[in-house]
């Protein structure tokens, strides 16, 4: 399981109601859990408590409003359910190291300078490469207006796609040595808009000959259409013979996908893998050779 479906549904609920009253009790009730059990499960799956998640998502959306709207700081604070401008400022400084007013002036000016100079986004996407069947029909880059946390996210979008069969991936590759013999989990947040094929994270483990040992591209749990930010994950074993680990985000067909807060972590054998076995089970003998069955 990539991420508990119940936690994913509750994150979707949170994202749709960030400007409404949200408490641990109300979200747990939506999930059908006691608040104590939900607290434990959410923290295990996401890495932060539900309350912390709500807080930093409100702050991230507020940061966006500070840069791209003229709304008053006090109105933004009240919209995202902060009791006062003072409490909003304290929370905002925790994540952005600046009070909201200074953030708007300083970061807003830098944002305008980037837009005026027409900075090539693909050049600043350190570490990432483009691949796929038709990579020239897609574009990858950094989005400083749409993000899950912090100041930016990565995006992959279609530009001149002609059919759903075309796809591209924004990817990286690294040595498997550190994780050899372990079970590895890739998780991150993903947002989709107008995806008419499908999109999702992917990860592949290869040996020194380039043979695929483990693979998952979320094809059995694809993200399609319009989807708000949510967490997805992939869990694969890394055999001792592994040489390289590749990963990224895949976009098939047209649309746009954003990714943010990716991380890798070793997990125990009690966490099930998501490996897609394309080999299947071998039969003992050939069957239906006369095509009569």
Secondary structure, 3 states (H helix, E strand, C coil): CCCCHHHHHHHHHHHHCCCCCCCHHHHHHHHCCCHHHHHHHHHHHHCCCHHHHHHHHHHHHHHHHHHHCCCCHHHHHHHCCCCCHHHHHHHHHHHHCCCHHHHHHHHHHHHHHHHHHCCCHHHHCCCCEEEECCHHHEEEEEECCCCCCCCCEEEEEECCCCCCCCEEEEEEEEECHHHCCEEEEEEEEEEEEEEEEEEEEEEEEEECCCCEEEEECCCCCCEEEEEEEEEEEEEEEECCCEEEEEEEEEEECCCEEEEEEEEEEEECCCCCCCCCCCCCCCCCCCCCCCCCC
